[in-house]
Structures are given as structure tokens and as C-alpha cells.
Amino acid sequence: MDDELLRRLRTEQARALLDDADPHHAVMLACDLLVAGVDGDAVVALAAESARTLPPHDANRRLAAVTDELGLPEPDLPTAVTLVVADTCERILDRSIPAEVGTHGLYVVGYEGSPLDDLLPTVAALAAHLEDDLGGRADDDLRTRLTALARIILHRLRPGNQA
């Protein structure tokens, strides 16, 4: 399996550890694993699920079976946070998730052991503005602020930039 596929697998594994795996991404990941020649029973079972109707709990369970089958240990909490927050920031920047989802997705920076826990007040303020002032619907200003925060986070996650 190539590095990008492994990164995606580790990210969904981390997402399941912190909250819930994205059922759509988990099923698509299993399909991509099959294409790459990773065709164990757990991979096949997850790939056979419906990306639209698979409940998050079942996606977590099936994904855990895949990572067990492949012998991937569960990431530690700081690693899980780093994987999930980086993926969330990339999705914010490429606009593959709505700003509302991205804003709330960044709350993972507050997990114990997070290398980005100092950013929790910034994330909380952005989420409060979204919910309290904007009624849960992002405007252009919030999107601009969220994009800037995503860039800051990704910059800090680069080796040598943690501080």
C-alpha cells in the first residue's frame, strides 16, 4: 500500500478513536485498498457496505477490523489529534467540507496531549461566533478566518514549526 493510502487509513483510524470515522470515507478507503491489492476479509466487508447508509458506529467497528487485519496499532492521542486536525484543515482549504463542519471539526485541538491545545480558545471563539452570531451559517468573514486558522495550523504541524 502506498504512503497516501496508509495516511488516509491512519487518519480514519484516528478519527474513529477521537469521535467517529466518516462512513463515506471509510467505505471509499476500503474500495481503494481493494484496488491496491489489499483484499483481506475485513477490507472486503467494509468495501461492500453502503457509503450512504452505513452508521458511524458500524463504520468504526468495520474500520477497526481492517486496521486489526493489517496489524496497525492504534495511534496515541497526540498523533491521532495531529492526523485528524491536519486532514480537517486540508478539507477546509480545498472546500471539500462546509465551513460549519470544519469549524466544529477543529475542536480536536483541545484533546489532552494535543500539540495544538493553545489554539482551543481561537477555535471556540470561531465556533461561538458561528453559532451565536451567525445562527450556524458561515458567512464570508468566518470562512476567511477559518481558512487563515487552517493555514496557521498546517504551518505549525510541519516539522520544526511546533511552538
C-alpha positions as CSV (number, residue, x, y, z in Angstrom):
1,M,0.0,0.0,0.0
2,D,1.4,3.4,-0.9
3,D,2.0,6.2,1.6
4,E,-1.0,8.2,0.7
5,L,-3.3,5.3,1.2
6,L,-1.7,4.5,4.5
7,R,-2.1,8.2,5.6
8,R,-5.8,8.0,4.8
9,L,-6.2,4.8,6.7
10,R,-4.4,6.1,9.7
11,T,-6.4,9.3,9.6
12,E,-9.7,7.5,9.6
13,Q,-8.4,5.2,12.3
14,A,-7.6,8.3,14.3
15,R,-11.0,9.9,13.6
16,A,-12.7,6.8,14.9
17,L,-10.6,7.0,18.1
18,L,-11.5,10.6,18.7
19,D,-15.1,10.6,17.6
20,D,-16.5,8.6,14.6
21,A,-15.0,7.6,11.3
22,D,-16.7,9.1,8.3
23,P,-18.7,6.2,6.9
24,H,-18.4,7.5,3.3
25,H,-14.6,7.9,3.6
26,A,-14.2,4.6,5.3
27,V,-16.1,2.7,2.6
28,M,-14.2,4.6,-0.2
29,L,-10.9,3.9,1.6
30,A,-11.7,0.2,1.7
31,C,-12.5,0.2,-2.0
32,D,-9.2,2.0,-2.7
33,L,-7.4,-0.7,-0.6
34,L,-9.0,-3.4,-2.7
35,V,-7.8,-1.7,-5.9
36,A,-4.3,-1.5,-4.3
37,G,-4.4,-5.3,-3.8
38,V,-5.2,-5.2,0.0
39,D,-8.0,-7.7,-0.1
40,G,-8.4,-9.2,3.4
41,D,-11.8,-10.3,4.7
42,A,-12.3,-7.1,6.8
43,V,-11.4,-4.9,3.8
44,V,-13.8,-6.7,1.6
45,A,-16.6,-6.5,4.2
46,L,-16.1,-2.7,4.6
47,A,-15.9,-2.1,0.9
48,A,-19.2,-4.0,0.4
49,E,-21.1,-1.6,2.8
50,S,-23.2,1.3,1.5
51,A,-21.3,4.6,1.9
52,R,-24.7,6.3,2.3
53,T,-26.4,4.1,4.9
54,L,-23.5,2.7,7.0
55,P,-24.0,4.1,10.5
56,P,-20.9,5.8,12.1
57,H,-20.7,3.2,14.9
58,D,-20.6,0.3,12.3
59,A,-18.0,2.2,10.3
60,N,-15.9,2.5,13.4
61,R,-16.2,-1.3,14.0
62,R,-15.5,-2.3,10.5
63,L,-12.6,0.1,10.2
64,A,-11.1,-1.3,13.5
65,A,-11.4,-4.8,11.9
66,V,-9.4,-3.5,8.9
67,T,-6.7,-2.0,11.0
68,D,-6.5,-5.1,13.1
69,E,-6.3,-7.3,10.0
70,L,-3.4,-5.1,8.7
71,G,-1.7,-5.1,12.1
72,L,-1.9,-1.3,12.5
73,P,-1.7,-0.3,16.2
74,E,-4.0,2.4,17.4
75,P,-2.3,5.8,17.4
76,D,-1.5,7.6,20.6
77,L,-3.7,10.6,21.4
78,P,-1.3,13.4,20.2
79,T,-0.8,11.5,16.9
80,A,-4.5,11.0,16.4
81,V,-5.2,14.7,17.0
82,T,-2.4,15.7,14.6
83,L,-3.8,13.4,11.9
84,V,-7.4,14.5,12.3
85,V,-6.7,18.2,12.6
86,A,-4.4,18.2,9.5
87,D,-7.0,16.3,7.5
88,T,-9.7,18.7,8.6
89,C,-7.6,21.7,7.7
90,E,-6.8,20.3,4.3
91,R,-10.5,19.8,3.7
92,I,-11.3,23.3,4.9
93,L,-8.7,24.7,2.4
94,D,-9.9,22.6,-0.5
95,R,-13.5,23.4,0.4
96,S,-14.5,19.7,0.5
97,I,-16.3,20.2,3.8
98,P,-18.6,23.2,4.7
99,A,-17.1,25.8,6.9
100,E,-19.6,24.9,9.6
101,V,-18.3,21.3,9.7
102,G,-14.7,22.4,9.6
103,T,-15.1,24.9,12.4
104,H,-16.5,22.2,14.7
105,G,-14.1,19.6,13.4
106,L,-11.2,21.7,14.7
107,Y,-12.3,21.2,18.3
108,V,-10.0,18.2,18.4
109,V,-7.1,20.6,19.1
110,G,-8.4,20.6,22.7
111,Y,-7.8,16.9,23.4
112,E,-5.3,16.1,26.1
113,G,-1.8,15.8,24.7
114,S,-2.7,17.8,21.6
115,P,0.3,19.7,20.3
116,L,-2.2,22.5,19.3
117,D,-4.1,22.8,22.6
118,D,-3.2,26.5,22.8
119,L,-5.5,27.1,19.8
120,L,-8.6,25.8,21.5
121,P,-9.7,29.3,22.6
122,T,-9.4,30.5,19.0
123,V,-11.4,27.5,17.7
124,A,-14.0,28.0,20.5
125,A,-14.3,31.7,19.7
126,L,-14.8,31.0,16.0
127,A,-17.4,28.3,16.8
128,A,-19.2,30.6,19.2
129,H,-19.3,33.3,16.5
130,L,-20.7,30.8,14.1
131,E,-23.4,29.6,16.4
132,D,-24.3,32.6,18.4
133,D,-23.8,35.5,15.9
134,L,-24.4,33.7,12.6
135,G,-27.1,31.2,13.6
136,G,-25.0,28.3,12.5
137,R,-24.5,29.5,8.9
138,A,-21.0,30.7,7.9
139,D,-20.5,34.0,6.2
140,D,-17.6,35.1,4.1
141,D,-15.8,36.7,7.1
142,L,-16.0,33.4,9.1
143,R,-14.8,31.4,6.0
144,T,-11.8,33.8,5.7
145,R,-11.0,33.5,9.4
146,L,-11.3,29.7,9.3
147,T,-9.1,29.5,6.2
148,A,-6.5,31.6,7.9
149,L,-6.6,29.4,11.0
150,A,-6.4,26.2,8.9
151,R,-3.2,27.6,7.3
152,I,-1.7,28.5,10.6
153,I,-2.4,25.0,12.0
154,L,-0.9,23.3,8.9
155,H,2.2,25.5,9.2
156,R,2.6,24.6,12.9
157,L,2.2,20.9,12.1
158,R,5.2,21.0,9.7
159,P,8.3,19.5,11.2
160,G,10.4,22.2,13.0
161,N,7.4,24.6,13.4
162,Q,5.8,23.4,16.6
163,A,5.7,26.2,19.1
